[in-house]
Amino acid sequence: MTTSLPTNSDVAQALNLACHCRTLSPDLLRQQLERDPRLAGLAQSLAQTRPHLFSSTMVFLSSPVYQRMAELVSAIERVIALPAYQAQALARAPAIAQRAEAPLGVFMGYDFHLGPQGPQLIEINTNAGGALLNVALAHAQHACCEAMDWAFPLKQVSRASLEQVFFDMFTAEWRLQRGDAPWASVVIVDDQPEAQYLAPEFTLFQQLFERHGVAASVADPTALEWRDGQLWHQGRVVDMVYNRLTDFYLSEAPHQALRAAFEAQAVVVTPHPRAHALYADKRNLIALSDDALLQAWGVPPQDRSLLNAGVPHTQLVTAAKADELWAQRRQLFFKPVGGYAGKAAYRGEKLTRGVWTDILAGDFVAQALVPPGQRVAQVDGDLKDLKFDVRAYVYNGQVQLLAARMYSGQTTNFRTPGGGFAPVLVVDEHGSAVDNAGVACLPPDAQAD
């Protein structure tokens, strides 16, 4: 690590390029992941089966950049609340998304690249994974040298406080739909959950609910049963479903029991199909980056300025634009409108004619290319240039937690040596850590213990 750093707005970038410290403590991580005796051996299992889930270092973010992220999230939430925006977004959504839903949707994931003009929103996801894993990771860091002691206000927000924020979010979802009715059970649902890359997090959530007195289980949707006007799992009525499916509109055959219960409002589902239509359909980025349209909808100048600076221009890929987009492809990134986790997403300069044909035949958007941030990390004794993006976990317009994903290649992949999830530390212009920011940005009424 360098001994002197510039005291200006580029200090976070300088730290990302010059600080090569390995701050992850495997022993602390094991303690964090295995607090419950039933999870003994989890850390070793992850190291063997998911060796690139956690990076060994952290990512630095400047305080002004973080503040701009939070402002941009708030501006987007205000736009999404507009009737004109909702009418446009829902016009292309299926019937299951048309009904107004009281729950807001847990763990909205706002993903950013850090461009020269500040943070750039790359996409929004409605069931962003990794929050509890990142809480454990953030509290498994240690100073690897005396020069890094300043960087560890990470403990100032305890893990218990963060987990309480998350549980309170689920409680809020329940009350929005059910009021003061008792909440007794929740099922965490995903296809073949034991095979999912983030499967260990399902168990962490199960234990979080159980510690708060809510019966919890993890299930494949085929294990759910719709009968007698209720959703059942293993002989117990299901009150809430924490939905981790990527069939966002519950259209596939294995998901029909859940769909029937949702349509009958017999179960609280979060996040739900309407949330995906309003937030995560990539075509929404077209509207969010169209200043003239935003002005016509009555979006105030301050919010339009934030969106113009923070949402890269996005357009629909059509046959009529094919020649123009192909000519501009090196400045574009192509994504399927319903995509997630970087699947079938392509950096334009890497396109082959064959892939381009597939893009034209599918439903894609083209987004102005914003390169990801750069982080230099030690990997097997050598320094490697890695990329990173920053995810803000958001509920009701409030940023709850920041986490980075480090990688090489076109998109995040959890296959890069030295890559994976990384804690985010927010620093001011003098290189001093900003208390709590980066580990968790708690709602105003939440207190660290």
N, C-alpha and C positions, 0 to 999 in steps of 0.2 A: 504494500500500500504506500502511496506517496505521502510525504511528510507535510507538504503544503498544498493547499487547494485554493482555487479562485473563490473569492467571496462575492459572487454575483449570481444571477438567476440561472447560470449554467452549472451550479455546484452539483446538483443531482446527477447531471449527465457526466460530469467529471468523475464522480464517485463510481458510477456504473462502469466507466471505462478503466479506472485506475485502482479501485479497491478489489483485490482478489481474495479477500478473506473467506474462509469456509466457516460459516457461523452455525451450521446445523449440528447439534449434539445428538448422535444416535441414542445415547442413554436417555436424554431428556425426551426424545421423541417416543421411545419405547414406553416411558412412564406416562406420557400424555395419552398414547393410544391404548394402553392396557390398564387404565385406572380400575376398570371393572375386572375382577378375577376371571370372568367368563371369556375375556379377550386375551388371555395369556397366549403369547406366541404370535400375535397379530403383526407386530413390527417385523419380526423375522420373516413371516410369510410374505409381507409386502416387499421386503428387500429381495426376496427370491423370485417372486412372481411379477412384481411391478417395480423393477430396479430404477426406473426413471420417473416415478411418480413425484418425488420430492427433490428439488434442487438443494445443493449443499450451501447455497448462499442466498442473499437477499437482493432486492431491487430497490433503488432509491428514486424518490419522486419529489419534485419541488413543491413547496406549499402553494404557490400560485397555480401550478398545474392542477393540483388536487382541488383547489377552490373552483377552478374553471370546470372541472369534471362535475362537481356537485351542482354548480349553476346550470350546466348544460342538461343534466338529468332533470332538474326542476323545470326548465323550459320545455323539455320534451313532454314531461308529464302534463304540463298545462295545455300543450297542443293536442295531445291524445284525448284530453277531456272535452275538446270542442265537438259539438254535434256535426259540423261539416267534415272534420277529420274522420270521425267514427262512421259517418254515412259512407264515405269513400272506402274505408278499410273493410267494412262489413259487406259492401256490395259484391265483393269477390269471395266472400267466405261462405262456407256451407251453412245449412239451416241450423246445425247444432250450435253454431257460434252466435246466432242472432239474438237469443234471449239475453236480456240484461241480467248480470250476475252480481250479487252483493259482495262476495269475496273478491279481493284484489289480485291475488296470485302471489305466492311466496317465491322468494329468491329470484327476482328478476335480475338477469345478468346483463349489464351494460359493458361491452368490451371496447377498449380503446387502444389505438396506436398513438404514439407520441410524435407528432410531426413538428416541423420547424415553426408552424403557426400555433402550436399548442396541442392539446389532446384532440384526437379525431375519433368519433364514434364509428366503429367498424360494423357492429351489429348489436341487436338486443335478443336475448334468449329468455324464454319463459320458464324453463326448469333448469337453471344453471346449477351444475353440480360442483361439489368440492368445498362447500362452506365449512362444514364441521372438520374436514381434514385440514383446511387452512387454519382454523383456530388452533388445532393441536400443533400444527407446524410452527405457527407464530410463537407459541409458548415453549418451543423446543430449541430456541436459539441461544447462543452464548457468545460472549466476546472472546475472540480467538487471540487477541492481544490487547495491551493496555490502551493503545490508540483507538480501539473500538468501543471502549466503555461507554462513551457518550451515546452510542447507538441503541441502547437497550432500555428505553422506557417501555419496551414491549410488554413488560409485566404489569404496567400501571393499570391496564384494564384486564381484570382477571378472566380466566377461562369461564368461570362460573357466571360472570356478568354477561359475557358474550352469548353463552348458551341460553341464559335467561331471556335475552333479547330475541333469540330465535324462537324459543318456546312461546313467548308472548305474542310473536307474530302469528303463529298457528292458532293461538287462542283468539286473537283478533279476527282471523278468518272465520273461525267457528261462530263467534258472536255476531259477526256481520250477517250471517245467514240464519242462525238459530237463536240469537238473543241470549237469554239467561238459561236456556235449557242445558241440562248437564251433558258434558262431553266425556264419553267413557272409553272410546276406542278409535284407533287409527291404523290403517294399513298402508305401508309404503309399497307402491306398485311399480313394477317394471317387467319387461319381457325377460324371461330367464334371468332373474336378478342375480343369481349366484355367478353368472358368467359375465356380468357387466364389469367394466374396468374399475369403476368407482364403487363396486359392491361393498367394500369394507365400510363405506360411509353409511350404507343402509343400516348396518348393525349399530353404528354410533347414534343414528337418529332413533332407532328402536329403543336404545337405552336412555336417550334423552327424554323421550315421552314417558317411559316407565318410571324414571326418577320423579316425574311430576304426577304420577298416579293415573296415567292414561295407558290402558292396555294397548300394546303395539305389536305388530308383526310385519314381516316382509313377504310379499307374495307375487307370483306370476299372475297376470290377469285371468288365466284359465282356471285358477284356483278359487276365483270369486263366483258366487252363485246369486242370481237374481230370482227371488221367489217371495210370495206373500207381501209384495210391496216393499221389500227391504233387501239390502245387499248383505250377503253372508260370507264369512270366511272361517273355515274350520269350526262351524257350529256357533259362531258368534256374530251378532249384528254389527256391521261396520258403520260407524258414525262419520268418519272422515277418511278420504284417500289423499295421501301425499303422492301426487302424480309425477312419476319420472319417465313416463312413456314418451317416445318420439313419434308416435302416431297421434299427432296433436288434435285431430278431430275424431278420434275414436272410431275410425271407419273400418278397421280390420276385424276379421271374424273373431279372433281370440279376445277382443275387447268389448264384445256386445253386452255382457252382463254389466260391466261398468257403465257403458253407454246408456243402457236402459235405466239404471239407477240414477245416473246424472240427469237424464231427461225428465225423470219423475221427481226430481229434487228430493230424492230419498237419502242422498248422501252429499256431504260437503266435499267437493273436489277442488284441489288447489295444487298447481295452477290449472285452469280450465280452458276449454277451446276458445272462448271469446277473448281471453287474455292473449292467446297466441295470435289471433287475427288482428288485434289492435296493436300489439307490440312487436311480434317476432317475424311476421311475414316480411320478407326482405323488400317487397314492393312498397312498404311504408317508408323506407328510406328515400324513395323517389319524392314523396310529398315533403318529408322533413328537410330535404335539400333544395326545394323549389321555392325561392324567396317570393316570386310573384304570386304563387298559389297561397303561400302563408299570409301574404299581405291581403289577398282577397278574402281570406277567412277571418281577418281582423286580428291576427297575431300582432302584438305590440312591437314597436321597433327594437326594443332592448332584447326581447326573446328572438326576434328574427336575426339580429346581429350575432347572438350566441350560436344559433343554428347554422347560419351562413359560414361562420368560422369553424364550427366543430363537427359538422356532418358532411363528409365528402359527397360531391355531386354523384348522384346515382340515376341510372336510366334503365328502362326495360329493353332487353334484347329482342329485337324483332327482325323479320326477314327484310323489311324495308331499310333497316339501319345496318344490315350485315356488312356491306363494303366499308362503310364509315367506321364501324366499330373494329373491324379487322385491321384497318389502317392505323387505328389509334390503340391497338391492343396492348402495346408495351406500357402505356400509361393507365391501364385498367386492370381491375380484378373482377372475375366473373363468379357469381354465386347463384345456386338454385334458390328460387323464391321461398321454398319451404325447407331449406337445408339447415343443418346443425353440425356442430363439431368439425367444421372444415370439410365435410364430406362433399365430394364432387365440386369443390371450389378450386379455381385455377388462376394463377397469376398470368396475365396476358402474354408476357414475353416467353412463357414456357409452352404456349399453345401449339399443338400440331393441327394440321388440317382435319384430321379425323376427329379430334376432340371438339374442334370448332363446329363440325357438322352436328355432333351430339348436342352442343350448346344451343344451336339454332333450332334443333328439333324439340328441345325441352323448354322449361319456363325458367329463365335466368334474368338476373339483373347485372349490369356492368357498373362498377363503382370506381370512382377515381382512385388510383393507387396511392396509398399512404404507407410508406415503409414502416415496419415495426421498430420499436426501440432496440438499442444494442447494449448488451451486457457482456463484459469480458469475465470469464470464470476459469478457475483451475479445474482441469479434467485430467486425471491420471498424471499429475505433475506438470502438465503443459497448460498454457493459456489458450483458451478457445473463444472465438467470437460467436456469441449466441444472440438470437433475437428474443424479444419478449413483447407480450401485450399485457395490459392491465385490466382486470375485471373488477367492476364495482357491483357488489351484491346489494340490491336495492329493494326496499319495501315501502310502498306508499310514498314514493318520492324521496325517501331518506336513504342515504348510503350507510349501510351497516358495516361493511367490511370491504377492504381492498386486498386483492391477491394478484400476483403476476404469474404468467405461464411462460417459461423459457424453453426455447426449441431451436432447431435448425430445419431448413426445408421451407415449403410454401406456406404451411399452416401449422398450428399447434398440434402436437402428435404424441407426446409422452413416450417417445422412442429415442430421444436424444441423450447421449451420455452427458451428464452435467445439467440436464434440463429438468423440466417438471414444474410443479407449483413452487412458488417462492414468496416469502413474506414481502410486503411493501413497507418501506420506512419513509415517511414524509419528512423532509428537511427544509429549513428556512434558508434564506439567502446567505447565511453565515455558516451553513453546514451543521447547524444544531437541529437535533431531532425535535419534531413537533409532537407534543404529548398526545398519545392515543391514536392520532391519525395514522392511517396505513395499516394498523392492526384492527382497529374497529372504530367506526365513526358512529357513535351511539345516538339514538334519538334524544332529544333534549331532556326527557324525563327519566332517562336511564342513568344510573350512577355506577361508577366503578367501585368494587369493594376491595 
